[in-house]
Amino acid sequence: MSRRRQELPDSLELLLDTICNTFGAVIFISMLLAILAEGRSPTSNADVSAIADKMTAEQERTNAAARVHLSQLRRLIDEQADVLDAFSKPDSQRLASEIAAAAEATKTSIEIRNEQLGLLAEQEAETALKRHQIALAEQRRSEIRKQLKKVEDQLATASKTTGRTARTSRVRPAVGSGVSYILHNGRLFRTATSDGELDSSDCELHRRGTASVIVPRLTGGLQLPANSAAIRGRFSGFEPRQHYIRLFVSKDSFPEFLSVKDVLVELQLEYEVILFEDDAAELFLTSRQIRSFVQ
């Protein structure tokens, strides 16, 4: 493989300086020995020669070590040249460029991913906050609904207990035709129809001497308690402006009077309540004008 010439690095220059200094030292020692040899006796020449040989051997060892170091440095220079030649090829350069581009793309992808994860975390935190606020609003709305329902119940109770009779006067003289009903033995009996005829399905007409008596049938009437629709049906055909109700109530059926009263108030029918003095539920017909007071 061809190798390009490389300039000597700083380490080789230092080695060259060392070798030159070594040779200079050898020359200096040789000259010093020559001068000493002239001024000494022949007997001391052998010692000087031994010292010179020793110094020469030491210098040879130093030179050998320097040559080995120089050889190692040259080998490293050759290896570096091979590496440079390998990376100077187009394929290697393209591979290095691709590796660098891939590393840059990976870095960019990681940065984008981290940014997206940060945005996602912020969105999740914002969503959790909104969910918490919605839950609080739902809880507040539920509480408001409960309070509203409580107020509505209170208003309904107040309307039921006090507002039923507020649409009519407490007690005032009756105007119109009176229709008699009997509330006896837990049953509601109608004495006459809207045409003014005797309701024979609920009552019977008996003669007692010169008097006519209306008594309820045992199997007639409406058994109470009953639903509001059934009670309203018993008062069908009567108009609030033309009729009023005369309700005769036995002592044993006074608890059932409340449900009947509620329907009368709902139908806006004025009524008069008359209690039987004894257990006999009987209505004596008379031609005498009777003045009624309704509520």
Secondary structure, DSSP 8 states (H G I E B T S, - for coil): ---------HHHHHHHHHHHHHHHHHHHHHHHHHHHHHHS-GGGHHHHHHHHHHHHHHHHHHHHHHHHHHHHHHHHHHHHHHHHHHHTSHHHHHHHHHHHHHHHHHHHHHHHHHHHHHHHHHHHHHHHHHHHHHHHHHHHHHHHHHHHHHHHHHHHHHHHHHSSGGGS-SSEE--SEEEEEEEETTEEEE-B-TTS-B-TTTEEEEEETTEEEEEE-TT-SEESS--HHHHHHHTTT--TTTEEEEEEE-GGGHHHHHHHHHHHHHTT--EEEEE-SSS---EE--SS----EE-
